[in-house]
Amino acid sequence: MSAVAVEESAPVQTPLHDRGARAVLALARFEARRLVLSIPVVIAFVAYVAWIVWRTRDSWDGYPVLQDADRATQSMPMLVGLAVLLCAARAVVRSERHGTEPHFATLVLQPWRRTAAHALSVVPAALLTAACVAGQFGWEALKPGAVGHGSPAELAVGPLTVLAFGTLGVLLGRLTMSAFAAPLLVVVLLFVFVLGTGPSEESGLSWLAPAVPVIGPDSLPSDLLGRPAAWHALYLAGAALCIAFLAMAVAGGRGTFVRAGLALSLAAAVTGGVLQARGVTPSPELTAAREHASADPDLTCAEHGGSTYCALPEWAPRTGAWAEVVDRVQAVAGGSAHDRPLVVRQRIDARYGPGTDASIPASTEPHRVTVGTAWGGNRVPEFSSAVAAVLVAGTEAAGSELCDGRMVTVMWLSLSWQDDPMDALRRVRLDDSVTGSAIVLSPTDPLSMTEGQTDVVRRLLENPPAGTGARVKKHWAELTAPGVTTARVAELLGVPGPKKADTCED
């Protein structure tokens, strides 16, 4: 037997670093697909999309202010983040649960590289969240009544929250290697961030939470918000990266890449956290700008049908909607009020920042009507009541003090032309009633209706006698005369009067 020496060529070796990077990306793609298609994440995204459709369809009554709409995208992604946290943690401990961890020792991937792949696997979930945020905000921005400007930093909060929660799940799985730790943490975070037991006021500590979507009843111009949104986005991004690099370090990553990444991401998170806490306190310049906007704002004025409409620059497109309401109210008025020039002026109280419910005092200037920053829905009958009160009483301050039969005239002017006058009557009253006495809401000081006035107004709106509009114009002088009784107004308009005299008319 003879031995034949066979010379074999040495195989081409791929550098270990290159093979490791490719393997990390391959594993990340595999884990990302499993993560996105896992049942909790699928349910979370389905619920998220359903919530977007349900909420955005009628949000802000079709008149969103975009600097509020961007913050409205921040809360719901936390639920998606909790699902991603849970599934990411389970993916990390899968090999431990299935008893396959020893087999990974034969692969090219060290534990810290596998951890890096798991951290990368949460990125597609964050990108899907970004697509949902863009869809929600884009829907709001495309509404015909939209005004204002959104902030990219505010819109980034939702996707960054999902990214941070996902990397937290990876770290938790690597630290505990237990399938029970993630569900327990999800329950804790659910109570802290979702069910409202966490910090609720806009303070330095509250900004350590993923989202601080403080939205009040009155919108403010975008340059008066004073929210440290950019620093908060940096804080979230730094925190997500820091958690990811920390998980790699826990898994044995001691190289320059991991140490440098951990140091830089920690610096970014600390920098963003410190500067966002400082940014909560308004600067002297912001305080002065808020004072100026509250006392003597710079308004953009336009003429519509003889009246002047002055709005904050971002709200200028809404002057046409205000003018339409004024025209409808004046169309059913009589005397000089039918074509009296009015000044509709937008007023805000920005001194206390966003999220506050500050009242606006009634104006004492003749023929001036106040309008706020919200519009649509209940705001329309509230504004029309203010217009009617100024037409009847002369000023907003005098209109808020009406107690005699002129209140019936005011409510007829305000509601008779609307599509559903009785529904508008219900919505403009504080207690949503159509019987008894009640407070009538207004952009400034409210008006009030007695039980007798409510009875007469309800009869006029439910089944108005033929020619009521003509009677209003014919008897305008008497219907708007100070001291006219509710019974006399009912007689002039052809409906039964109240059963007893109103208290303020005794």
N, C-alpha and C positions, 0 to 999 in steps of 0.2 A: 504494500500500500504506500502510495506517495502522497505527501501533503502538498497542496497547491496554495501558495500564498496569494491571497486576493487583496489588492489594494483598494480600499474604499475612500471615496472623497469625503471630506468632512462637511457636514451640513452647514448651510449658512445660518448663522446665529443672529437672531434679532436682539438688539440691545434689551436688557432686562427692563430698563425704564420705559421703553416704548411699548414692550409687551404688557407691562403693568398698567400703563395708561389706557391702552386699548381694552384690556380686560375689565378695568374699572368702568369704562363707558359701556361696554357690552352688558355687564352686570347691572349697571344703572338703568339701561333701556329695559332689560327684563323685569327688574323690580318696579320700575315706573309703570309698566303695563299692568302688572299684577295689582299695584296700589290703586291705580285709577279705576280698574275694573272690579275692585273688591266691593262687596255688598254695602258696607257702611258708607264708603265714599260715594258710590253710585246713588244711594238713597239721599245722602247729604246734598249732592249736586242737583238731583231731581227736585228736592224740596226747595233748594235755593232758586232754581229757575222758576218754579211755580210761584214762589214768593215774589220774585221780581215782576212777573206778569200780573199777579193779583194786586200788588201795591202800586206799581208804576202806571197802570192803566188809568187810575183816578187820583193819583197823588197830586197834592196842592191844587186840586180842582182844575187841573189843566193849566195852571199859571205858576210853574216852578221858578224859584230863584236859584240859579245854578251854583252859587256859593253855599247854598244849603243842600242842594241835591248831591254835590260831591260827598259831603259828610254822611248823607243817608246811605251811602254804599258800604259803610264800614262795619256795621254790626253783624249782619248776616254771615259774612265770611268766617266769623269766629266759629260758627257751627261746623262749617266745612273743615276748618282747621282742626277741630276736635276729632272729627272722623279721620283725617289724615294722620294726626298724632297717634291715634289708636292703631291704625293699620301699619304705620311705619314702625312702631314699636314691636308689633307682632311679627313683622317681616324680619327684624333683626334677631329675634329669639327663635325664629322658625327652626333653625338648625339644632338649637338646644332642645327644643320640644320634640323634634323628630329623631334625635340621637345621631345626627349626621355631622356634628361639629368636628369630630376627629378626621373625617375625610377631607376637610378643607386644608389640612396641613400638607396634602399632596399637591395642591394647586399653586399657581404662581402668585396668587393674591395673598398678601399678608392680611391679618385681621383689620389693620387700620385702613387698608385700601378697600376692603369689603365695606367697612363703615362709611368710607367716602362715597362708595357707590350707592349705599342706602340714602345718604344725605342728598345726593344728586337726584335720586328717584322721586323726591317730593317736588322738584322743580316743575314738571308738567302739571301737577295739581295746582300749583300757584299760577301757572300760565292760564289754565282753564278758568281760574277765579278772576284773573285779569280780564279775560274775554267777557265773563259775566258782568263785571264792573263796567267795562266799556259799553256793553249793550244796555245796561240800566241807565247809565248817565247819558248815553247817546239818545236813548228814547226820550229822556227828559229834555235834552237840548233841542230836539227836533219838534217839540210841541210849539204851536204857534204863539202861545202866551209866555214862553220862556224868556227870562231876562237874566242879566248878570254874567259872571265868569266863574268857571270851575278852576280848581287848583290841581295840577298833576300830582303834587305831593299828597294831597288829601285822597286822591283816587288810588294812590299806590298803597295805602294802608291795608286794604283788604287782601291783595295778593301777598304782601309782606307778612301779614298775620298768619296766613296759611303756611308760608315758608318757615316762619319761626316755630309754629306749632309742630310742623312736620319734623324739623331738625331736633326739637325737644323730644319727640317720640323716639328718634334714633338714639339720642343720648340716654334716655331713660332705659331703652332696651339694652344698650351696651353696659350700663351701670348695674342693672338688676338681673338681666337674663331671666326675667320672670314674665309670664303672660298675664299676671294679675296686677302688676304695678301700673300699666297704662290705663286700664279702666278706672282704677281708683283716682289717678290724677285727672282723668276726664271729668269725673264727678266733681272733684274739687274746683276745677276751672269752670265747670258749668255753673256752679253756684256763685263763684266770684265774679265772672265776667258776663255771663248771659242772663242770669236770674236777678241781677241788680244788687247783689250784696257787696259789691266792690265800691271803690270811691266814685262818687257821683258828681262832685263839684269840680269845677275847673281849677285845679291847684297843681303845684309841682308834683306831688305824689300821684295824683290821678293820671298824669301823663306817662307814668310807667306802665300803665295798662296798654294793651294793643291798640284799642280804639277809644277815642274820647269824642263821640259825635254829639256835642252840645248843640241842640237846635231849639231855639225858643220860638214863641209865637210871632215875633216880629223879626223880619230879616234885616240885616245891615248891609251897607255897601261893602264890597269885597276888600277895599283898602282900610276898613275900620274894624275888621274882625280881630286882628291881633293874635291869631293863632300861630304857634311855632310849628307849622305843618311840615316844613322842610327838615327841621331838626328832628322832628318825630319820625319822619321817614328814614333819616340817617340812623336814628336809634334802633328802629326795627330791623333795618338791613344789617347793621352791625351786630345786633343781638342774634339774628338768625345765623350769620356766618360764624360768630363766636361759638355758638352752641355746636355747630357742625364741626369746627376744628377741635373743640373740646372733646367731642365724642371720638374723633380720630386719635387724639392724644390718649384718651382712656384706653383705646384699643391697641395701644403700643406705638403710635406714630411719634417718633422722636426726631424726625428729620428737619432740615431747615425749612422745607415747605410748610410743614404743620406748625412749627414754632413761629415762623414769621406770620403765617395766616392768623394764628391765634392772637398774636400781639397786635396786629393791625386791626383785626375785627373788634377786639376788645377796646382798642383806642377809639374806633369809630362809634361803638355803642356808648362808651362813657362820654365822649364829646357830645353826641347827640342828646344823651340824657341830661347832661348838665346844662347845655344851652337851651333845651326845650323848657327846663324848669325855670331858667332865668327869663325866657321869653313869655312866660305866663303873666308876669307883672308888666302892665302897659308902660311903654316908654313915655317920657314927657311929650315927645312929638305926637305919639298916638293919642295920648290924653287930650292934648290941645286940639287935635283934629276931630275927636269925638265931641268935644265941647262945641266946636264951631259948627259941626253938622247938626247938633241938637238945637243950638240957639239961632244960628243964621247960616243955614246951609247954602252951598252954591248949587243953584237949580237951573235946569234947562227949561225954558218956557216956550209954549206953542199956542197958537190961536185956533180954536175950533168953534165955529158957529157963534162968534161974538164973545165967547168966554175965554178966559186965559187959564191954561193948565201948566203948572210948574212942577217938574219932577226932578229927582236926583238923576244924574246922567245915565246910570244903568237902567233906570225905570222909564226913560223917555218913550220907548215904544208903546207903553201902556196908556198914554194920554188919550189915544183914540177910543179905547174901551171906557175910560172915565167919561169922555164927552158923550158917548152914546147913552149912558145912564142919565146924565144931566139933561140931554135933549128929551129923553122919554118922560122925565119928571116934569120939565117945563111945558111939555106938550099938553099935559092935562091940567096945568095951572091956569089961573085966570088973572085978570088985571095986568099990572105992570110986571108981575112975576113971570108972565108967559115968555117974555123975551129979555128979562133982566140980565145984564152981563155979570157973571160970577168969576171969582178967582179961586180955582181949585189948586191947593198947594199941598205938596207932600211934606209931611212932618214925621220925624223920628226922634227917639230918645236913645242915643248911642252911648251915653256916659258910662253905663255899667257893662258894656260889652255884649257879646252874643249870649243867648240863653236866658235873658231876663225879660220879664213882662212889665214894662214901664208904661204908665198911663200918660196920655197926651192931654193937657188941659184944653178946654174949649176956647176957641178964639173969640175975642170981643170986637174984632174988626168987621164992619158991615159987609155982607155979600161975599164972605170968604168961607170956603169949605175945605176941611182937612181930609186927606186921604192917606192911608198907611202904605206899607210895603207889600202887604198880602192882598190877593185879589181872587175873585172867583168864589163860588159857593156862597156861604153866609156873608162874605164881605160885600157882596153886591147889594142886598137889601139894607145892610148896615149903612153903606155909603149913600144909597138913595134916601134913606131916612134922614141922614144929615143934610142932604141937599134940600129935601122938603122942609125941614125945620128952619133952615136959613131963609128959604123963600117966604115962609109964613111969619117967622119971628124977627127976621132981619140979621141976627147973628147966631153963631153956634151957642154962645153962652146963654142968650135969651131962650133959645130953643130947648136947652136942657132944663129950663125952669118952667116950661109950659105945664099947666095943670087944668086949664079950662077946655072948652069944646074945640079949641084950635087943634088939639092933639088928634082929633078925628080927621080933620082936614090934612094934617101932616101925614098920617098913615095912609089915607086914600091916595095922596100924591105919590107916596113911596111905593105902594104895593099894587095899585089897581091895574097897572100896565104890564105886570110881570106874567110869565107863562102860567104859573100856579100861585095866585095871590094868597090863598090860605096856607099853602106850604111855606111861602115866603114870610107870612105873618108868624108862623110857628118858629121858623129858624131865626128870625130877628129878635125874638124875645128870649130872655135869659133862661127861663125855665121851660122853653119849648112848648108852651101852652097856648091855647086860643080862647081861654075863659079866665075870668078873674083879673085882678090887677097884676102887673108885671113890669119888669125893667126892659126897656128897648135898647139894644146894643147900638153903639155908634163908634166911629173912629176916635172920638174924643169922649167927653162926659156923656153918660147915657141919658136917655129920655125915660119917661115913665108914663104908663097907661093905667087908669083906674078901671074898676070893674065895669062901670057904665060905659066908658069910652070903648072898652073892648067889645062889649055887646053891640054897640052901634057899628063899629068897624067890621065886626064879623058879619053882620047883616048886609053891609054894603059890599063886602067881598064875596060872600056866598051866593047871594041872589040880588044883585044891584037892580034897582028899578030902572026902567027905560028912561034914558035921558039924564042919567046921573052926572055924566061929564058936562052936559050943557048947564045943569043946575049949579055945578061947582063954579063954572065961569060966570054965570049970571049973578050969583050971590057971593062972589068972591070977597067983596069988601066986608060983608057981614060975617062970612065964615072965618075970616082972619082978624076980626076985630078983637082986641083984648077984652076979656071978661065974658065973651059969648059962652052960653051954657051948652053942655052936651045935648040937652033936650032940644034946644033951638037949632043946633046944627043938624040933628036927626030930622027935625021937621022940615028944614029947608031942603034936605036931600031926599025926602020922601020915604023914610023908614021909621019904624017905631022907636021911640026914645027909651032911655034907661028906666027901669022901674023905680029907682030912687035917685035923688040928686047925689052927685059925686061929693066926696068929703071936701075937696078943695073948692067947691062951688057954693058951699053952705054960707 
